Amino acid sequence: MSLFRLDASIRVEGSHSREIADIVEQEWRTAHPDAQVVTRHIGIDPIPATAWSTAVNATYVPEDHRSPEQIGAVSLAAVAADQLIGADALLFAVPLYNFGVSQHFKAWVDLVICDPRMTAGVEPATAGKPAVLVTVRGGSYAQGTPREGWDHATAWMRRVLADVWKLDLKVVESEFTLAGVNPAFEQFKVLATQIRAAAEQTAHEHGRSLAGAIRV
């Protein structure tokens, strides 16, 4: 039995997505103290920039004619897919960067989709697997705010994880993580504290649900 956790933050200390994901992971560990937790930190150890294009081009070349670079890229895609397929439950911690998807997470998703077991249009090997996505935003993009609709990441991540890879997905969201850091958000510090508390409560609930979805 194992949990696979993916972090996309470029920070270690002070990362809100990591801290909230830690709550989910702890609930998993509490329920399954002897279970393995496999971690991958793509924000710190990113996918090579050329891996996706090299792996894509390799699909048009017979295996015995592939270059060493193509063989390596295809192997990277297989390893990434293996980590998803081999785990019993999945946890993703991905912040919003510059109104869009983290480049590290996008590069990782693109590489996984190169694997024939996970590519768009097939029944993915992860279908039905329980998963939690933790995502955080520095400001607020809620309905009625000045930047409503500027979050171009969360819907995309839901689409890939829930619809393309068919995970049984639950989502934890938090906003105003820059309150107390960016002076422009000073007036929202109290609201930010409330939002964070609600997100942490949701993380506890989804963590217990993730753990409960796996039967020993």
Salt bridges, closest charged atoms under 4 A:
ASP7 OD2 - ARG5 NE 2.82
ASP7 OD2 - HIS41 ND1 3.65
GLU19 OE1 - ARG196 NH2 2.82
ASP22 OD1 - ARG5 NH1 2.73
GLU25 OE1 - ARG5 NH1 2.69
GLU25 OE2 - ARG29 NE 2.76
GLU27 OE2 - HIS204 ND1 2.73
GLU27 OE2 - ARG208 NH1 3.26
ASP64 OD1 - HIS65 ND1 2.79
ASP82 OD1 - ARG117 NH2 2.84
ASP110 OD2 - LYS106 NZ 2.93
ASP115 OD1 - ARG117 NE 2.81
GLU123 OE1 - LYS166 NZ 2.72
ASP151 OD2 - ARG137 NH1 3.32
ASP163 OD2 - ARG159 NH1 2.69
GLU173 OE1 - ARG137 NH2 2.82
GLU173 OE2 - ARG158 NH2 3.50
GLU175 OE2 - ARG137 NE 2.87
GLU186 OE2 - LYS189 NZ 3.60
GLU200 OE2 - ARG196 NE 2.88
